[in-house]
Each structure stands twice: as C-alpha cells, then as structure tokens.
Amino acid sequence: MNDESVKATESQTSPEAVSEKPESAEGRAHAPSRRMFVAGALSVASLFALGGAGKAIAGQQVLMRPPGAQDEARLWGACIKCDRCRSVCPEGVIDVAHLEDGLVNARTPVMDFKKGYCTFCDGACKCAEVCPTEAIRFGFDPARNKIGMAVVDSEECLLYRSGSGRCSKECIDACTYEALSVDDSGYLRVDVDACNGCGACEHACPSSSYGSYTGSSRRGINIEAWGGDAS
C-alpha cells in the first residue's frame, strides 16, 4: 500500500473523520424540558431539606398561576422571568409574585384579580403563545381545565352578613360559566364542575373591596388554587 492509500485509510477511520450521530428532533424537543424538570425537582428537594427556611424561600401558600402554567417544580425550572406573559395579557390580569411570596417565586407570573379577570383570550391564551420556555403551555381548555376555584367567604359575603336584600349578586351576573347560584337559604353556592377560576366573580364582588378601610384583602368570593384533577 502506498503512502497516499495509507493516508486515505487513516483519514476515514480517525476520530476526527467519524461524524457524530445527529440528535433526533424528539430528543432536541424534550432535552430542555428534562433539564428544566430536574432543576425544578432539585429546588423542591432542597426546600424540603431546609424545613422552615424552605418555607421562607418557597412561600407559605400555593400561588394562582396563568392558564396552562406547569406545576410548581417545572415552572421554577422553566420560567426565566422574561415578563412576556404579563406584557401580552389583554386584560392586564397577569402580575408577578413578590419576595413575600417566596424567593423562588419572585417575579414568576401570578394572577391578580384585583386588576381584572381571565378571558382565556377566547381560547388563544396569548400568555402561553409568547412563553419561550413552555413554563406556560398552550392548550388550556376553559371548558375542561381550571386555574383555580371560587370559594365563598361567609365572613365577607354580603349574602351571609346582611341577607340577600343587601347584595345585588354581581358575582352571579359576572360569571359566564353559570357556576354560581343562590340556594334555598339565600346563600351563594359554587358549582365546582362549571367553575374554572377565571376570576370574574371575585373581580365583581363589592364586599370588602381591596384597599378598603377594613384592611381586608379578601372579598365575599375569592379564587383559590385548585388541587383537583382538571388542571
């Protein structure tokens, strides 16, 4: 074998000449998600290990997230706090969490029904469309999924405090999903199957308005994080 043949053979079998196996499209699509999930899971594990200090870092309560938001572990790992979801929300109902909500939650997206309520962009969910990391995912169905659940506060609701004559039931009129009604005793009831946590009822409720002289941050009906199956 002459020198030229030897050189050609060496070039074909050398490590530099062997091309790497291309990563599949599926692998590329899922690799970031796996990394984000691992990062979030490690954060959760660290918080459990820290105990009381972990509560200060993660906050004391589950936050109300935009439609399509992933569970907390995945959201912590995926959200880059770019603020795109808040800037694109047509109702201005998306805000950001603050330090008092926990260090890891600070500047992650939350729903603020003081400002309005979620229309789900008529199915478009613009917050999910602009999220670059899928911390908020597209595909939320307000007829099937929930971002929260309306909960009546009997200490604040005017129907409980003063009787139906003192309340014009703005919450019922505001609900387009027919999730609210008044029972035979004159008290407000929530249909958990129909409610998706849009926040229209809380936003419309006149009881103990935000910033009132009572100092209460709650109304007669409030949206709380949903722990059921349809999320």
Secondary structure, 3 states (H helix, E strand, C coil): CCHHHHHHHHHHHCHHHCCCCCCCHHHHHHHHHHHHHHHHHHHHHHHHHHCHHHHHHHCCCCCCCCCCECCHHHHHHHCCCCCHHHHHCCCCCEEECCHHHCCCCCCCEEECCCCCCCCHHHHCCHHHHHCCCCCECCCCCCCCCCCCEEEECCCCCHHHHCCHHHCCCHHHHHCCCCCEEECCCCCEEECCCCCCCCCHHHHHCCCCCCCCCCCCCCCCEEEECCCCCCC
